[in-house]
Structure formats: structure tokens, C-alpha cells
């Protein structure tokens, strides 16, 4: 049985949803990399936590829980922690599916504020542009090429989940944990 799992992929690929559902089904603790990368602010996802604070916070949680799943990317800031995992799951979903999920999620989070004239319209459009570039890697931060290169360097078991069915993805991860 695998005890420390890292689930990552592009924004909107379903990593957090998969991780939360798997944790609920098999009684693991869930952690999200966004909670380490971003400072909690009234306008979320706008102020990065300093890297020298992120790593110790995440290391503390990883070492204090026996069975856990971390969702989200460590790309560009937390790769040195990947050896702590005994299973890594890379989730790939086609861009069109991801972007529809992101549009729905952003509207659920912020409502009409993402529409023209809204306080989050500009930042939401910038986020969508960044997320849409994942497959071709034209923007900073995580992208498919960086993730594929990272996968080549991981020594523990790696599985790739490449479909847009969350139920199938959840079942695939559970099976990999208990193999």
C-alpha cells in the first residue's frame, strides 16, 4: 500500500477533485499545494508565500501524517520534496475539457466579478490565458514540457491518468495505492 501520494497536472485537470475524493474513500489526509504556495488573503491567489516559508510548512505536514495525498503542482518551487512520496500520479486532460472546468470553477468562486466590468475580470482572463498555454508552454510556471521532464526524474512509482472521467480517475488512483 502506498502511503504518501502526489497528484499533479495542469490547472483544471482535476487533481484536487481526484485527491479529495480518494482521501474521502480511503481515509487519507488531503493537502493542496495552493495552500502552501499562496498566502491566505481576502482576494485569494494573489500573493505568493515566500519560498523559504512554503517548504518548511509542507515538510511539516508531510512528516506529521502517515497517509496523505498532496494535490497540485510543486513545479518551480517544491521538487526537492518529491522523493518523500511513494506514488506520483500525473493527470492529463485535454485543453478544451480543462478550460470548461476552469470557467465553471471561476464563476462558482467569484460569480459576476469575472465578467466584463467585474473586479476579477482582468485577473480571470490572465489566468485563463495562462492555463490555456499549458500544453504549448508559452508562459511562465508549470507546463506540459516541464511536467514531462519532471516525471522522467521521479524514482518512485508513477502512473499517468489520461482521461476526462473523474470517476475513472478516482478508481485508477485507488487501485494504484493498493497495488
C-alpha positions in Angstrom: 0.0 0.0 0.0 1.3 3.5 -0.9 1.0 6.0 1.9 2.3 9.3 0.5 0.9 10.3 -2.8 1.4 13.3 -5.0 -1.3 14.1 -7.7 -0.5 16.8 -10.1 -1.2 18.1 -13.6 -2.5 21.2 -15.4 -4.9 23.6 -13.7 -8.3 22.3 -14.3 -7.2 18.7 -14.8 -9.0 17.6 -11.7 -6.1 16.9 -9.3 -7.7 18.4 -6.3 -11.1 16.8 -7.0 -9.5 13.4 -7.5 -7.3 13.7 -4.4 -10.2 14.9 -2.2 -12.5 12.0 -3.4 -9.8 9.4 -3.0 -9.0 10.7 0.5 -12.7 10.5 1.5 -13.0 6.9 0.2 -9.8 5.5 1.9 -9.4 7.8 4.9 -6.3 9.6 3.9 -5.5 13.3 4.7 -5.6 15.8 1.9 -3.3 18.7 1.3 -3.4 21.2 -1.6 -0.2 22.8 -2.8 -2.0 26.1 -3.3 -2.3 26.4 0.5 1.5 26.5 0.7 2.2 28.5 -2.5 -0.3 31.3 -1.8 -0.8 33.3 1.3 -4.4 33.4 2.6 -5.8 36.8 1.6 -9.2 38.3 1.2 -8.6 38.2 -2.6 -7.3 34.7 -3.0 -4.4 33.5 -5.2 -2.9 37.0 -5.5 0.0 37.0 -3.0 2.7 34.3 -3.1 4.0 32.9 0.2 7.8 33.3 0.3 9.5 30.1 -0.8 11.5 29.9 2.4 8.2 29.6 4.3 6.5 27.2 1.9 8.9 24.3 2.1 9.0 24.0 5.9 5.2 24.2 6.1 4.7 21.5 3.6 7.5 19.3 5.1 5.9 19.6 8.5 2.5 18.3 7.1 4.1 15.6 5.1 6.1 14.3 8.1 3.2 14.5 10.6 0.7 12.4 8.6 1.2 8.7 7.8 -1.3 8.5 4.9 -1.8 11.6 2.7 -2.4 12.9 -0.7 -0.9 16.2 -1.9 -2.7 17.7 -4.9 -1.3 20.4 -7.1 2.0 21.1 -8.7 5.3 21.6 -6.9 6.8 22.7 -10.2 9.3 25.5 -9.8 9.3 25.5 -6.0 8.9 22.2 -4.3 10.5 19.5 -6.5 13.0 18.6 -3.7 10.1 17.2 -1.7 9.0 14.7 -4.4 11.4 11.9 -3.0 9.1 11.9 0.1 6.3 10.3 -2.0 5.9 6.6 -2.8 3.4 7.2 -5.6 3.1 10.1 -8.1 0.0 10.5 -10.2 0.2 12.7 -13.3 -3.3 13.8 -14.5 -3.6 14.9 -18.1 -6.9 16.2 -19.5 -7.3 17.8 -23.0 -7.2 21.6 -23.0 -10.9 22.0 -24.0 -12.1 20.0 -21.1 -9.8 21.8 -18.7 -10.8 25.2 -19.8 -14.6 24.4 -19.5 -13.9 23.2 -15.9 -11.9 26.3 -15.1 -14.6 28.6 -16.4 -17.2 26.9 -14.3 -15.0 26.9 -11.2 -14.1 30.6 -11.5 -17.7 31.5 -11.9 -18.7 29.4 -8.9 -15.9 31.1 -6.9 -16.4 34.7 -8.0 -19.7 35.0 -9.8 -20.3 38.0 -11.9 -17.0 39.6 -10.7 -15.2 37.6 -13.5 -17.4 39.2 -16.2 -16.6 42.5 -18.0 -16.7 45.3 -15.6 -16.2 43.0 -12.6 -13.3 43.3 -10.1 -11.8 40.0 -11.2 -12.4 40.2 -14.9 -8.8 41.1 -15.9 -7.1 38.7 -13.5 -9.5 35.9 -14.6 -8.7 36.5 -18.3 -5.0 36.5 -17.5 -5.4 33.2 -15.6 -7.4 31.6 -18.4 -4.7 32.7 -20.9 -2.0 31.2 -18.7 -4.0 27.9 -18.2 -4.7 27.6 -21.9 -1.0 27.8 -22.7 -0.1 24.7 -20.6 0.2 22.3 -23.5 2.5 24.5 -25.5 4.4 26.1 -22.6 4.4 29.7 -23.8 4.0 31.2 -20.3 6.0 31.1 -17.1 5.3 28.4 -14.5 4.1 24.9 -15.0 3.5 23.5 -18.4 3.4 20.1 -20.0 7.0 20.0 -21.1 8.2 20.8 -17.6 5.9 18.2 -16.1 7.0 15.5 -18.5 10.7 16.3 -17.8 9.9 16.1 -14.0 8.2 12.7 -14.5 11.4 11.3 -16.1 13.4 12.1 -12.9 11.0 10.6 -10.4 12.2 7.4 -8.8 9.1 6.1 -7.1 6.1 4.6 -9.0 4.5 7.0 -11.4 1.1 6.5 -13.1 -0.5 8.7 -15.7 -4.2 9.2 -15.7 -5.2 10.4 -19.1 -9.0 10.7 -19.4 -11.7 13.2 -18.5 -13.8 10.9 -16.4 -13.3 11.9 -12.7 -14.9 8.6 -11.5 -12.5 6.5 -13.6 -9.6 8.6 -12.5 -10.5 8.2 -8.8 -10.8 4.4 -9.2 -7.4 4.3 -11.0 -5.7 6.1 -8.2 -7.3 3.9 -5.5 -6.2 0.8 -7.3 -2.6 2.1 -7.7 -2.5 2.9 -3.9 -3.4 -0.7 -3.0 -1.2 -2.5 -5.6 
